[in-house]
Amino acid sequence: MIKSKKITILEYNETLDKENIIICYRGPFLDRVLAIIGEKINLLINKDPLINKRIFSIFLELAQNVAYYSEEKAEELDKTIGKGTFLITETETHYTIASANLIKKTWEPQVLEKCELINSLDSEGLRKLKKELRNQPKKENHVGGNIGLVDIALKAGSPLQVEITSVNEFHSYFIVSIDVPKQTL
């Protein structure tokens, strides 16, 4: 018989409280789930409409990345959709918005290079990069416009925090988070 440590609901709740996690979701990024998370964001982060709008917009960009590009998939209503994790934490000075999903190991260098470029640019450089990317032809196997991470950095006004962790010889876990100051920029 294999014995494993069971996590209890109480321990889980204590972790959520300790880490100041106000929204957490793991599963398929379906439209109806995203709508519920969006409503929750509007309810919990309603102190400043501009900050609420930024957080909601960043949430949508991160959710689209997971829905479109996650290598972990779910079948729902004859539709294949990406699975992943999303969370928002809160401190006195800022909110942190994060997503995580499985990617092909071969994507690692491209993803890291793009994130490093984004983090090296100021807001004017980010706007210029966004315009350049928008004018490029769509890449094969890409659903979106290839500007999501640039848009996130612009809206938050802070650098991307990226972590890639190997899962096996074919896949890695891609985690991206960004801080959104509670004070309007």
C-alpha positions in Angstrom: 0.0 0.0 0.0 1.3 3.4 -1.0 1.0 6.1 1.6 0.9 9.7 0.5 0.5 12.9 2.3 -3.1 14.2 1.8 -3.7 17.8 1.5 -6.7 18.9 3.4 -9.0 21.7 2.5 -7.9 23.5 5.6 -4.2 23.4 4.5 -5.3 24.5 1.1 -7.3 27.4 2.5 -4.3 28.4 4.8 -2.0 28.5 1.7 -4.5 30.7 -0.1 -4.6 33.1 2.8 -0.9 33.1 3.5 0.0 33.8 -0.1 -2.8 36.4 -0.4 -4.3 34.6 -3.3 -7.6 36.2 -4.2 -8.4 34.2 -7.4 -7.1 30.8 -8.4 -8.2 28.5 -11.2 -6.8 25.3 -12.7 -8.4 23.6 -15.6 -9.6 24.2 -19.2 -9.8 27.9 -20.2 -13.3 27.7 -21.6 -15.2 30.9 -22.5 -17.8 30.3 -19.8 -15.1 29.8 -17.1 -13.3 32.9 -18.3 -16.5 34.9 -18.0 -16.9 33.8 -14.4 -13.3 34.7 -13.6 -13.9 38.1 -15.2 -16.9 38.7 -13.1 -14.9 37.8 -10.0 -12.2 40.2 -11.0 -14.8 43.0 -11.3 -16.2 42.2 -7.9 -12.9 41.9 -6.0 -10.9 44.6 -7.6 -13.4 47.5 -7.9 -11.5 50.2 -6.0 -10.1 51.9 -9.1 -11.8 51.4 -12.5 -8.5 52.0 -14.4 -6.6 49.4 -12.4 -9.6 47.0 -12.7 -9.6 47.5 -16.5 -5.8 46.8 -16.6 -6.1 43.6 -14.6 -9.1 42.4 -16.6 -7.2 43.1 -19.8 -4.1 41.3 -18.6 -6.2 38.4 -17.4 -7.7 38.1 -20.9 -4.3 38.1 -22.6 -2.9 35.4 -20.3 -6.1 33.4 -20.6 -5.9 33.5 -24.4 -2.3 32.3 -24.3 -3.3 29.3 -22.2 -6.4 28.6 -24.3 -4.6 28.8 -27.6 -1.1 27.5 -26.9 -1.1 25.1 -23.9 0.0 21.6 -24.8 -2.3 20.2 -22.2 -5.7 20.1 -23.8 -9.3 19.4 -22.9 -12.2 18.4 -25.1 -15.3 20.4 -24.5 -18.4 20.6 -26.8 -16.5 19.4 -29.9 -13.8 22.0 -29.2 -10.2 21.5 -28.1 -9.1 24.1 -25.5 -5.9 24.6 -23.5 -5.6 23.8 -19.8 -3.6 25.7 -17.3 -3.5 27.6 -14.1 -4.4 31.3 -13.4 -4.1 33.3 -10.2 -4.1 36.7 -8.8 -2.4 37.7 -5.5 -2.7 41.0 -3.6 -0.2 42.9 -1.5 -0.5 46.4 -0.1 1.2 47.9 -3.1 0.2 45.7 -6.1 -1.6 42.8 -7.6 0.3 40.0 -9.2 -1.4 38.2 -12.1 0.1 34.8 -13.2 -0.6 32.0 -15.6 1.0 28.7 -16.1 0.7 26.1 -18.9 2.5 23.3 -20.6 4.6 24.2 -23.7 6.7 22.2 -26.1 10.3 22.1 -25.0 11.3 23.4 -28.5 9.5 26.6 -27.8 11.6 27.5 -24.8 14.4 29.5 -26.5 11.8 31.5 -28.6 9.6 32.3 -25.6 12.6 33.3 -23.4 14.1 35.5 -26.1 10.8 37.3 -26.6 10.3 37.9 -22.9 13.9 39.2 -22.6 13.3 41.6 -25.5 10.0 42.8 -23.9 11.7 43.4 -20.6 14.6 45.3 -22.2 12.2 47.9 -23.7 10.6 51.1 -22.3 7.0 51.9 -23.0 7.9 53.7 -26.3 9.9 50.7 -27.4 7.1 48.3 -26.4 4.6 50.3 -28.5 7.0 50.2 -31.5 7.5 46.4 -31.1 3.7 45.9 -30.8 3.2 47.8 -34.1 5.9 45.8 -35.8 4.5 42.5 -34.6 1.0 43.5 -35.6 2.2 44.2 -39.2 4.0 40.8 -39.5 2.2 37.9 -41.2 0.7 35.4 -38.7 3.0 32.6 -37.7 2.1 29.0 -38.5 0.1 27.3 -35.7 -0.5 30.7 -34.0 -4.0 31.8 -33.4 -3.4 35.3 -32.0 -1.6 38.3 -33.2 1.6 37.5 -31.4 1.4 40.7 -29.3 -0.1 39.5 -26.0 3.0 39.5 -23.9 4.0 42.9 -25.2 0.5 44.2 -24.4 0.7 42.8 -20.9 3.9 44.6 -20.2 2.5 47.9 -21.6 -0.7 47.7 -19.5 1.1 46.7 -16.3 4.0 49.1 -16.6 6.3 46.5 -15.1 8.5 43.7 -16.4 7.4 40.1 -17.1 8.5 37.5 -14.6 9.1 34.3 -16.4 9.9 30.8 -15.3 10.3 27.7 -17.5 10.5 24.3 -15.7 11.2 21.1 -17.5 8.5 18.4 -17.1 9.9 15.7 -19.4 11.9 15.4 -22.6 9.1 17.0 -24.7 7.4 19.5 -22.5 8.1 22.3 -20.0 5.9 24.3 -17.8 5.7 28.0 -18.7 4.9 30.4 -15.9 4.5 34.1 -16.6 3.5 36.7 -14.0 3.4 40.5 -13.8 2.9 43.0 -11.1 0.2 45.7 -11.5 0.7 48.6 -9.1 -2.3 49.7 -7.1 -1.5 53.3 -7.8 -2.5 54.6 -11.3 0.6 55.0 -13.5 
